[in-house]
Structure formats: structure tokens, C-alpha cells
Amino acid sequence: MARRKHKKSRLGCLECKRRRIKCDERRPICSQCTISERTCGFAEPYTLSFRPAIPRKQTPSISVSSAEEASPTSFTSVESPDEPPVNMLHAELLCHLFTETLPSVCDNSSHQMMWSSPEILQCCFKVPYLANELLALAATHISIIRPAQRELYRDHATQLQIHALRTFYSAADPDITPRFLFSSILSLHTLCVTLLFRDTNFDVFLDSFVHYLRLHRGVRTVLGGRWRTLKETTALGPVLGAAESQLQSEGSLDPACSRLLTLVQQAKLGPSVTATYQDAIEGLQLAMTSAASPGAWDDCTPAVLAWPASVPLEYIDLLARRSPDALAVLAHYGTVLHAHRHCWFLGDGGRYLIESIRESLGPEWAEWMAFPGQTLESIVTLDPLDGAVTGQDEGYTGLGACAR
């Protein structure tokens, strides 16, 4: 007797695939796993894949993967006439990306011009890893502003980003523009997830933050020595020039950073460690100056991302070892994050960082933590229109400790 044919469930959960039973694909937990009380998990959803035009008689190919089929650096193409390569979720994310997410991340004229540039738009729609990372950022944005749908969009964001990273690492794209854009957006996205979807255990959070710093330092590797080329020959020029001018150094440390460096020097940590901290504090000064600049409210990304991109690798190692002085330096970076707590991708991350480090170090490190503590206790805020002092700091709570 011939075996009855049935349609395969290509988007079924991993547990149903393992048990070789049909999955109804219900999310977040399918019916089969609900009944059997098993752990339900899904492989990656279809990801946005742009391909050259296909002759009319051919079947469009769809880029998908499952736990059994995908390797860390490759994906399997599956052909099916019933499943389009781009679904309505992608359309929603794409619309949200250009109407809400990108304007909220970079709300100034130079960034708006950049994202409307034909060259940049061509990168977005022709380079799969960049397209998927941009959609992942949009999904994360929606997960934050729509709490009722948080888990759904977080899941989509995670899967899109996984696909973007795999494609990025396997790509042999010589064009620096999409690689730089991808690295910058990935850094911002990872910082957002690290700060807002944090674990309640501070040690676990620190491990995640150290991972973020190591990843962001990779932007330098991607960029190499081609900053001038990017600035002078691509559509990124106006944005990079504006960021460069915003991060100009006046050659001297302000009282807060100067005091921090003095404490490091008095600690007699040795020439090498002291030099590492001096580099980290000088980079921190650039970020703090940028955060206080007149245009920082409209575009906080130079201030927020400058320090993680330039901090010495030796400092990251000290932070990974929970060196108290490294934690105190990190708390000062928390003041930059706290200054921009109105941004959806930062929220209460700066406050959490400062308060957690202060609690971890204890009263004996009070002198090192004086400036970060004063920042939290300040009762004034800046008016977003003219920078004037207008009112009381209500302590933006963001997702807080419940965001996990």
C-alpha cells in the first residue's frame, strides 16, 4: 500500500523535526510541544534575500536554514513555488526601518541625506547581510515600543541578526561601504540589546558588555586605514565629517576625567596598566565632550559609540577580570549613556551601569564614583530644543530589570 503523501512543514519547530512529526508551526510554542510538555524552539524564519532577476519559467529560490541543514557559514537554498522570498513581516520591518527606526537613531540632516542617498540605498537592497541587520534593528525597535509583542519581535530580530552575521563572515565583498555600515549598525544594535534586555545578575551583564566591547572594537578592523577614503569618496562623507568634528579634542581633560586619571596614577598600578587607563580616559573625554555638544541631542551616536570603538583591548581585558579601577572608568562612560537616556536604544542603561558598579565597589571606592554618582543625583535636564535647564530628572526607567 502506497504511503499517504503529506506536505512537509519546513518552518516547524526543532523538537517536532527531531521527533519526525508534523508541526502546526504555532508560536511561540507549537501544539505538539504544548501537549507533550517539551521545550519548543524554532529555526530561523525566512530572511530577506535579494537576488538577480529570475527568468519567468524558473522557480524563485528562498534562502532558509534549519538546525540540521545549516552550517555556521553557509545556508541551503530551498525551492518552492508556494513560498515567496519576502513576506509581510519583512515589508512591515522595512517600512518601520525607514519611517521610524533610522530617523530616531540619527535625527539630523546629514544622516537623513545619507540614508536617502542612491549609493547607500543600493547597498541596503543589494547586500544581504546589511539588509538583514537593518531589519533586525527595526524588529528590536518594535519589540521595545510594543511591549505586548516584545517576545515575537525579539525572536525575529535574533534570527535575522544570526543570518546577517553568517552571511557577513562568509561574504567576499571588497566594498568597504556596506561593511562599515553593517559593523556600525551591528555595534549600536548589540549595545541596545546588552543594555535593555539585560540579565538581572550584574556579573552576567558585565560578561555581555565585555563581549559587546570586543565586537565593537572589530569596527576598527573592518575599517582599517580607509577612513579618509570613506569620507572623501562615498556618500558617508558628510556624516563621517560631522562625527569627526563632534569628536574633536581640545587637548585637555575636564575636571571629572582629570580627577579620574589622578586617582589611577596615585594607585601605582604600574606603567603599562596606567598607560592603558590613560588611553581609555582620554577616549572617554572625547565621548563626554561630544555628549555635551549643542547638536548631541539630535545625534548621540558619535558620543555613545566613539569610546567603545577606541577603548584599548588591554582595558577590555582588565574589565573582564573585574578590576575595580576598570569598573570605575566604565561608570564614567555610564554618564554618557545616561545623558542620552531619552533614546529608545539606551533607556535606563546608563543609570543601571552606574548604580550597579557603585554597589559592587562599595563605599571604599566612593571617591572614584563621585562624578557618576553626582550625575544621577542631578535634578536638572536639558531642553531638547535649546539646551536650557528646564526641570527635574525623573529617572527614565526604560525596560529596566524586567527586560530579559
C-alpha positions in Angstrom: 0.0 0.0 0.0 1.4 3.4 -1.0 2.3 5.7 1.8 0.0 8.7 2.0 1.6 11.9 0.9 1.7 14.9 3.1 3.1 18.4 2.8 6.3 18.9 4.7 6.4 21.5 7.5 9.5 23.5 6.5 9.0 26.0 9.3 8.2 23.5 12.0 9.9 23.6 15.4 13.2 21.8 16.0 11.6 19.3 18.5 9.0 18.2 16.0 11.6 17.8 13.4 13.7 15.7 15.8 10.6 13.5 16.6 9.7 13.3 12.8 6.1 14.5 13.4 4.1 17.2 11.7 4.3 20.6 13.5 1.4 23.1 13.3 4.1 25.9 13.4 2.2 27.8 16.2 4.5 30.3 18.0 6.0 30.7 20.5 5.1 27.1 21.4 3.5 24.7 18.9 0.6 22.4 19.9 2.6 19.2 19.8 5.1 20.6 22.3 2.4 22.0 24.5 0.6 18.7 24.7 3.9 16.7 25.4 5.3 19.5 27.7 8.5 19.6 25.6 10.9 22.5 25.0 9.8 24.2 21.8 12.3 26.1 19.6 12.2 27.3 16.1 15.0 27.5 13.5 15.5 30.7 11.6 12.5 32.3 9.8 12.8 33.2 6.2 15.3 36.0 5.9 15.4 38.8 3.3 17.4 37.7 0.3 17.8 39.8 -2.7 18.7 38.0 -5.9 19.2 38.9 -9.6 16.1 38.8 -11.8 14.9 35.2 -12.5 13.7 34.1 -15.9 9.9 33.7 -15.9 9.9 29.9 -16.2 12.2 29.3 -13.3 11.1 28.9 -9.7 12.3 31.6 -7.2 14.7 30.3 -4.6 14.3 31.0 -1.0 17.1 31.2 1.5 16.3 29.2 4.6 18.1 27.1 7.1 17.4 24.6 9.9 19.4 23.2 12.7 20.1 20.1 10.6 20.8 21.8 7.3 22.8 25.0 8.2 26.5 25.2 8.9 27.9 28.3 10.7 28.9 29.9 7.4 26.5 28.5 4.8 22.8 28.3 4.1 20.8 25.9 2.0 18.5 27.2 -0.8 15.1 25.5 -0.9 12.9 26.0 -4.0 9.2 26.2 -3.5 6.6 27.9 -5.7 4.3 28.4 -2.7 6.5 30.5 -0.5 7.6 34.0 -1.5 11.2 35.1 -0.7 9.9 38.2 1.1 6.9 38.0 3.4 4.7 40.6 5.0 6.8 40.8 8.1 9.7 41.9 6.1 7.6 44.6 4.4 6.5 45.8 7.9 10.1 45.9 9.1 11.3 47.7 6.0 8.6 50.4 6.3 9.3 50.8 10.1 13.0 51.0 9.4 12.9 54.0 7.1 10.0 55.8 8.8 10.7 55.2 12.4 13.9 53.4 13.4 16.6 55.2 11.3 15.1 58.7 11.9 15.0 58.0 15.6 18.6 56.8 15.7 20.1 59.6 13.7 17.8 62.6 13.7 19.8 65.2 11.9 20.1 66.4 8.3 23.4 64.8 7.4 22.1 61.3 8.4 18.8 61.8 6.6 20.7 62.7 3.5 22.9 59.7 3.8 20.0 57.2 4.1 18.3 58.8 1.1 21.4 58.6 -1.0 21.1 56.2 -4.0 24.5 54.7 -3.2 23.5 53.8 0.4 20.1 52.6 -0.7 21.7 50.4 -3.3 23.9 48.9 -0.5 20.9 48.2 1.6 18.9 46.4 -1.1 21.8 44.6 -2.8 23.9 43.4 0.2 22.0 40.6 2.1 23.9 40.8 5.4 23.3 44.6 5.6 19.6 44.2 4.7 19.1 41.6 7.3 20.9 43.5 10.1 18.9 46.7 9.3 15.7 44.6 9.5 16.9 43.1 12.8 17.4 46.6 14.2 13.9 47.6 13.2 12.5 44.4 14.8 14.3 45.3 18.0 12.9 48.8 17.9 9.4 47.4 17.6 10.0 45.0 20.4 10.8 47.9 22.7 7.9 50.3 21.7 5.3 47.5 21.6 5.7 45.6 24.9 2.8 43.3 24.2 4.6 41.9 21.2 8.1 42.0 22.7 9.0 38.3 22.5 7.7 37.9 19.0 9.8 40.7 17.5 12.8 39.9 19.7 12.7 36.4 18.2 12.6 37.8 14.7 15.4 40.3 15.4 17.6 37.5 16.8 17.1 35.2 13.8 17.6 38.0 11.3 20.9 39.0 13.0 22.2 35.4 13.1 21.6 35.1 9.4 23.2 38.5 8.8 26.4 37.5 10.8 26.7 34.2 9.0 26.4 35.9 5.6 28.8 38.7 6.6 31.5 36.3 7.7 31.2 34.2 4.5 31.0 37.1 2.1 33.9 38.1 0.0 32.6 41.7 -0.6 35.5 44.1 -1.3 33.4 47.2 -1.0 34.1 48.9 2.3 30.9 51.0 2.4 28.4 48.1 3.2 30.9 46.5 5.6 31.4 49.7 7.5 27.6 50.4 7.6 27.0 46.8 8.8 29.6 47.0 11.5 28.4 50.3 12.8 24.7 49.2 12.9 25.6 45.9 14.5 27.5 47.7 17.2 24.6 50.0 18.0 22.2 47.1 17.9 24.3 45.0 20.2 24.7 47.8 22.7 21.0 48.3 22.8 20.3 44.6 23.4 23.1 44.4 26.1 21.7 47.4 28.0 17.9 46.9 27.7 17.5 43.2 27.6 20.0 42.6 30.3 20.2 39.8 32.9 19.4 40.8 36.5 22.7 39.3 37.6 25.4 42.0 37.2 28.2 39.6 36.6 26.3 38.1 33.7 25.6 41.6 32.4 29.3 42.5 32.6 30.2 39.5 30.6 27.7 40.6 27.9 29.1 44.1 28.0 32.7 42.9 27.6 31.5 40.8 24.6 29.9 43.9 23.2 33.2 45.9 23.6 35.2 43.2 21.8 32.7 43.1 19.0 32.7 46.9 18.6 36.5 47.1 18.5 36.1 45.0 15.4 34.8 48.0 13.6 38.4 49.3 13.5 39.5 46.1 11.9 36.8 46.3 9.3 37.6 50.0 8.6 41.3 49.5 8.6 43.1 52.6 7.3 40.3 53.6 4.9 38.5 56.3 6.9 39.8 59.0 4.5 38.6 57.0 1.5 35.1 56.6 3.1 34.9 60.3 3.9 36.1 61.6 0.6 34.7 59.2 -2.0 31.4 57.8 -0.6 28.0 59.1 0.5 29.2 58.6 4.0 31.4 61.7 3.8 29.0 64.3 5.4 28.2 62.0 8.3 31.7 61.0 9.0 32.9 64.6 8.7 30.2 65.7 11.2 31.1 62.9 13.6 34.8 63.8 13.3 34.2 67.5 14.1 31.9 66.5 17.0 34.7 64.4 18.5 37.4 67.0 18.3 39.7 67.2 21.3 40.7 70.4 23.0 43.8 68.7 24.3 43.0 68.8 28.0 40.8 66.8 30.4 37.8 68.2 32.1 37.8 68.1 36.0 36.0 64.8 36.1 38.3 62.9 33.8 41.4 64.7 35.2 40.4 63.6 38.7 39.9 60.0 37.5 43.3 60.0 35.8 44.9 61.4 39.0 43.3 58.5 41.1 44.7 56.0 38.6 48.2 57.5 38.9 48.0 57.5 42.7 47.1 53.9 42.7 50.6 53.0 41.4 49.3 50.2 39.1 52.5 50.1 37.0 53.5 51.9 33.8 51.7 49.6 31.4 48.3 49.5 33.2 48.4 53.2 33.9 49.1 53.9 30.2 46.1 51.7 29.3 43.8 53.6 31.7 45.1 57.0 30.4 44.2 56.0 26.8 40.7 54.8 28.0 40.2 58.1 29.9 41.3 60.3 27.0 38.9 58.5 24.8 36.2 58.9 27.4 36.8 62.6 27.4 36.0 62.8 23.7 32.8 61.0 24.3 31.8 63.2 27.2 32.6 66.4 25.3 30.6 65.1 22.4 27.7 64.3 24.6 27.7 67.8 25.9 27.9 69.5 22.4 25.0 71.5 21.1 23.9 69.0 18.4 24.3 65.9 20.6 20.6 65.7 21.4 19.7 65.2 17.7 22.6 62.8 17.1 24.1 61.0 20.1 25.7 58.1 18.1 29.2 59.7 17.9 29.2 60.3 21.7 27.8 56.8 22.5 29.8 54.7 20.0 33.2 56.6 20.0 34.5 55.2 23.2 33.7 51.5 22.7 35.2 51.7 19.2 38.5 53.1 20.5 39.0 51.7 24.0 42.3 49.7 24.3 42.0 45.9 24.2 44.1 45.8 27.4 41.3 47.8 29.1 38.7 45.3 28.0 40.8 42.5 29.5 41.0 44.4 32.8 37.3 44.9 32.8 36.7 41.2 32.0 38.8 40.4 35.2 36.6 42.8 37.2 39.4 45.2 38.1 37.8 47.8 40.4 39.5 50.7 38.6 38.3 49.5 35.3 34.8 49.3 36.6 35.1 52.9 37.9 36.2 54.0 34.4 33.2 52.2 32.9 30.9 54.0 35.4 32.1 57.3 33.9 31.1 56.0 30.4 27.7 55.4 32.1 27.3 59.1 32.4 27.4 59.4 28.6 24.7 56.8 28.3 22.6 58.5 31.0 22.9 61.9 29.2 21.0 60.3 26.3 18.5 58.2 28.2 15.7 59.7 26.0 17.0 57.5 23.2 15.0 54.2 22.8 18.1 52.2 22.3 19.8 53.3 25.5 16.9 53.9 28.0 18.0 53.4 31.6 21.2 51.6 30.7 23.5 54.4 32.0 21.7 54.5 35.4 21.8 50.8 35.7 25.5 50.7 34.9 26.4 53.4 37.4 24.2 52.1 40.3 25.4 48.5 39.8 29.1 49.4 39.7 28.7 51.7 42.8 27.0 48.8 44.7 29.6 46.4 43.5 32.6 48.5 44.5 31.2 49.6 47.9 31.9 52.7 50.0 35.7 52.4 49.8 35.6 53.5 46.2 33.3 56.4 46.8 35.9 58.9 45.7 36.3 57.2 42.3 32.5 57.1 41.9 31.8 60.7 43.0 31.2 62.1 39.5 29.0 59.3 38.2 27.0 59.5 41.4 26.6 63.2 41.1 25.3 62.7 37.5 22.5 60.5 38.7 21.6 62.9 41.6 21.4 65.9 39.4 17.9 67.4 39.4 18.2 69.2 36.1 17.8 68.2 32.5 18.5 69.8 29.1 15.7 71.0 26.9 15.9 69.2 23.6 15.2 72.4 21.7 17.7 74.8 23.0 19.8 73.1 25.7 18.4 75.2 28.5 17.9 73.8 32.0 14.2 73.2 32.4 13.2 70.7 35.1 13.7 67.7 37.2 15.2 64.4 36.2 12.5 61.8 36.6 14.9 58.9 36.1 13.9 57.2 32.9 13.2 53.6 33.6 13.1 52.1 30.1 12.7 48.4 30.1 14.5 48.2 33.4 15.4 44.9 35.1 12.3 43.2 33.8 13.7 43.2 30.2 15.4 39.9 29.9 
